[in-house]
């Protein structure tokens, strides 16, 4: 029986899967073709599609709240918020866009999403796979921790750029006023990021245990 909600969530997950597949494939192809020169140009080549996918990911909070998707709201809220805030910062600070760490961050984000959206698609089609389930909830956690560490590196580099003393210690010319609170805000966000990531990992571990136990019980009933 046709369900609009089912068709919508399938289309959403398929779009995100295709979008992140294109971004990761494009990034890898550019690195293989142009080497290190491609690292500085990653944001300009895939930034728009990456921003679109991350902006649309806000819809996932409504999916969970509405019951379309079965997941914990808090960890997803933290993940969506931190990604979008970091993207806004990278978009605002053009000097950060050419950093190789931005390329690494985009790759990690896309790998994480390519572990998640195929699993979601299989669940929508009611064809869950234990391999995809295990991969989604096991490999996802260490990769997420690595992704957060990379985000921290980007924020730290941004602090060096906007800090008033950056002009004497960094080749980049700071255009921020000496009285700007932005460096303090970024350092504060760095602390909040570490706290939010800790909460997210704890929630993800509980979610992993729940789903694996649910699968085991399902197999025993059969």
C-alpha positions in Angstrom: 0.0 0.0 0.0 1.4 3.4 -1.0 2.3 5.7 1.9 3.3 9.3 1.3 5.4 9.3 4.5 7.2 6.2 3.4 7.8 7.6 -0.1 9.0 10.9 1.4 11.5 9.3 3.8 12.8 6.9 1.1 13.3 9.9 -1.3 15.1 11.9 1.4 17.5 9.1 2.3 18.1 8.3 -1.3 18.9 12.0 -2.1 21.3 12.2 0.8 23.0 8.9 -0.2 23.4 10.1 -3.8 24.6 13.6 -2.7 27.3 12.3 -0.3 28.4 9.6 -2.7 28.9 12.3 -5.4 30.9 14.5 -2.9 33.2 11.7 -1.7 33.7 10.4 -5.3 34.4 13.9 -6.6 36.9 14.6 -3.8 38.8 11.3 -4.2 38.9 11.7 -8.0 40.3 15.2 -7.6 43.0 14.1 -5.1 44.0 11.2 -7.3 44.2 13.5 -10.4 45.8 16.6 -8.9 47.4 15.4 -5.8 47.9 17.9 -2.9 46.7 20.8 -5.2 43.2 19.4 -5.0 43.2 19.7 -1.2 43.1 23.4 -1.2 40.3 23.5 -3.8 38.0 21.0 -2.1 35.5 23.5 -0.7 35.1 25.3 -4.0 34.4 22.1 -5.9 32.0 20.4 -3.5 31.1 23.1 -0.9 27.7 23.9 -2.4 26.5 20.3 -2.5 27.9 19.7 0.9 26.1 22.8 2.3 22.9 21.7 0.7 23.0 18.2 2.2 23.9 19.5 5.6 21.2 22.1 5.5 18.6 19.5 4.5 19.8 17.3 7.4 17.9 19.7 9.7 14.8 17.9 8.5 15.9 14.8 10.3 15.1 16.4 13.6 11.5 16.7 12.5 11.6 13.1 11.2 12.6 11.9 14.7 10.1 14.2 16.5 7.3 13.1 14.2 8.2 9.4 14.5 9.0 8.9 10.9 12.5 7.8 11.9 13.3 5.8 14.9 16.3 7.3 16.6 17.4 9.4 19.6 16.8 13.1 19.2 19.6 14.5 21.3 22.6 12.9 19.6 21.1 13.7 16.2 20.5 17.3 17.2 24.1 17.7 18.4 25.5 16.2 15.2 23.3 18.3 12.9 24.0 21.5 14.9 27.8 21.1 15.0 28.1 20.3 11.3 26.0 23.3 10.2 27.7 25.7 12.6 31.2 24.6 11.4 30.1 25.0 7.8 28.9 28.5 8.5 32.2 29.3 10.0 34.1 27.9 7.1 31.9 29.8 4.6 32.5 33.1 6.6 36.3 32.6 6.8 37.6 32.2 3.3 41.2 31.6 4.4 40.1 28.5 6.2 38.4 27.0 3.1 41.8 26.2 1.5 43.1 24.3 4.5 43.8 20.6 3.9 42.0 19.8 7.1 38.7 21.0 5.5 39.2 18.3 2.8 39.8 15.7 5.6 36.7 16.9 7.4 34.5 16.6 4.3 35.7 13.1 3.7 35.0 12.0 7.2 31.5 13.5 7.2 30.7 11.8 3.9 32.0 8.4 5.1 29.9 8.7 8.2 26.8 9.5 6.2 27.5 6.7 3.7 27.5 4.3 6.6 24.1 5.6 7.8 21.9 6.3 4.8 22.2 2.9 3.1 21.1 1.3 6.4 18.2 3.8 6.6 17.2 2.9 3.1 17.2 -0.8 3.9 15.1 -0.2 7.0 12.6 1.8 4.9 12.3 -1.1 2.4 11.9 -3.4 5.4 15.0 -5.4 4.4 17.4 -4.8 7.3 20.9 -6.3 7.0 22.9 -7.4 10.1 26.1 -6.4 8.3 24.8 -2.9 7.6 23.4 -2.7 11.1 26.7 -3.6 12.7 28.7 -1.3 10.4 26.3 1.6 11.1 26.4 1.3 14.9 30.0 0.1 15.4 32.3 1.7 12.8 30.3 4.9 13.1 31.4 5.7 16.6 35.2 5.8 16.2 34.8 7.7 12.9 32.6 10.2 14.6 35.2 10.8 17.4 37.9 11.3 14.7 35.5 13.7 12.9 35.0 15.8 16.1 38.8 15.9 16.6 39.1 17.3 13.0 36.4 19.8 13.7 38.5 20.9 16.7 41.5 21.4 14.5 39.5 23.6 12.1 38.1 25.7 15.0 41.6 26.1 16.5 43.0 27.3 13.1 40.1 29.7 12.9 41.0 31.1 16.3 44.5 31.8 15.1 43.1 33.7 12.2 40.6 35.9 14.0 42.8 36.4 17.1 44.2 40.0 17.4 47.8 38.7 17.7 47.5 36.5 14.7 49.0 39.1 12.4 52.4 38.7 14.2 52.3 34.9 14.5 50.5 33.9 11.4 51.0 34.9 7.7 47.3 35.5 7.4 46.1 39.1 7.8 43.4 39.4 10.4 40.5 41.7 9.6 38.8 41.3 12.9 38.8 44.2 15.4 41.1 43.9 18.4 38.0 44.1 20.6 36.1 41.3 18.8 34.7 38.6 21.1 34.9 36.0 18.3 38.1 34.3 19.5 36.6 33.8 22.9 33.3 32.5 21.4 35.3 30.0 19.2 37.2 28.7 22.2 34.0 28.4 24.2 32.4 26.5 21.3 35.5 24.2 21.3 34.7 23.3 24.9 31.0 22.9 24.1 31.9 20.7 21.1 33.9 18.3 23.4 31.1 18.1 25.9 28.5 17.6 23.1 30.6 14.9 21.5 31.0 13.0 24.8 27.2 13.0 25.3 26.7 11.9 21.7 29.1 9.0 22.0 27.4 7.9 25.2 24.0 8.0 23.5 25.3 6.2 20.4 26.7 3.4 22.5 23.3 3.0 24.2 21.6 3.1 20.8 24.0 0.5 19.4 23.3 -1.9 22.3 19.6 -1.4 21.9 19.6 -2.2 18.2 21.9 -5.2 18.4 19.9 -6.7 21.3 16.7 -6.1 19.3 18.2 -7.9 16.3 19.3 -10.8 18.5 15.9 -11.2 20.0 14.3 -11.1 16.5 16.7 -13.9 15.3 16.0 -16.0 18.4 12.2 -15.8 17.7 12.7 -17.1 14.3 
